[in-house]
Amino acid sequence: MAVSSIDLSEKPTATLSWWCLFRALSEMGHEVTVIPFLGRAIESPWWRPWENPSRIMSSLVYSNGRGLSRSSRIKSFYEDHYRILLAVPRLVVSRSWTSSIERFLKTEGKADVIVFYSVPLNLLSDVPLRIRDKWDVPSLYYEADMPEILPSYGGNHFTYYLGANLSQFLGFLSNSDGVRGVVNAMGARNIATLHWAVDPRIFAPIESRKNTDVFFSGGSNRFRHEWITKMIREPALELSGKAFAVSGRSDEELSGVRKLGFLRFGDWKKQICGSNICLNISRGPHAATGGTSTTRVFELASMGSCIVSNPHKGMQEWLEPGKEIVILNEDDRPAEVYEWLLGSPGIRSELGSRARERVLAEHTYEHRAKELLNYIDNVI
């Protein structure tokens, strides 16, 4: 398993999800080795670590990229000149990764498959192709950030799909049904979907005094401005007697809303369980691209929250509207929906209980591990 990061102190938000998926695979009896692109190789009871082969270069490219990507002018320059800008990092990273994987295969024996998880594609050069030709080990790719990572949306910071060779992977998985045509046109083969999920042992309800009426947590407001206005800014003014709060990196001016900043994991769970209503505000590209799953809705459901969501194509595939989640329509007035729910504690409790039951039945990482294994069996 070649991952963007397995060190929880690094920035990629998917890191905890990789922990949960690999733990599920290990507990099913599979032997997992993890190679990180960013940060340290972390020891755990569920996998064997393999040292990051390009730690210094990866850190330089990622850290500098995060800062520089705030400038639209620099992002445009990158899109025009990425081949030149990435030439040296690509050479260093691809050589280091090829040598490291070959050293593993020499010392530890042949692997059944290598799966790359959101590792920057245009820095890998032809690593999967070399490993396949020399060692007869197939590689698969899993993209967790669809569709926002695609060049048409500018990527997260800088898109790593510019100059990427998707055809060298035997299979391509992502969190979105709706991008199949796009990645097929880019050369991807054996395209399938592996949705987000949750570990209900980690994301479980805890006792917490209700101190917030409406709560939203999001890493940033990118592609969310319209629904933040509809679901937070305007209702907070209309329901001035209710307690609204947000956490994360919010640059919005929100009158009457407590801004909590980034919360530690334990405090974040307490805040969710201490809120009467938790909001799911999917980013525009995710909501509009059919069948694109995101992490937050599964996390909230697993903690038994009463969830109110903006419209999201395909949400009914994971949670049943009106029974396990409330999904707003374009012409709904969120303030009226909140007032109804806040005055109906029994309905809130039932929505939360049913949502967690649905997660336990269909959306744990044990379910996704089985889906991944079935996919691998069919492809290789």
Secondary structure as UniProt FT lines:
FT   STRAND          2..5
FT   TURN            8..9
FT   TURN            13..14
FT   HELIX           15..27
FT   TURN            28..29
FT   STRAND          33..38
FT   TURN            45..46
FT   STRAND          47..49
FT   TURN            53..54
FT   HELIX           55..68
FT   TURN            69..70
FT   HELIX           72..85
FT   HELIX           87..108
FT   STRAND          114..117
FT   HELIX           121..123
FT   TURN            125..126
FT   HELIX           127..135
FT   STRAND          139..143
FT   TURN            146..149
FT   HELIX           151..153
FT   TURN            162..163
FT   HELIX           166..168
FT   STRAND          171..174
FT   HELIX           177..179
FT   HELIX           180..185
FT   TURN            186..187
FT   STRAND          191..193
FT   TURN            200..202
FT   STRAND          212..218
FT   TURN            222..224
FT   HELIX           225..228
FT   HELIX           229..233
FT   HELIX           234..238
FT   TURN            239..241
FT   STRAND          244..248
FT   TURN            255..256
FT   STRAND          257..259
FT   HELIX           265..273
FT   STRAND          275..280
FT   HELIX           284..288
FT   TURN            290..291
FT   HELIX           295..302
FT   TURN            303..304
FT   STRAND          307..309
FT   TURN            313..314
FT   HELIX           315..317
FT   TURN            322..324
FT   STRAND          325..327
FT   TURN            330..331
FT   HELIX           334..342
FT   HELIX           345..362
FT   HELIX           365..379
//
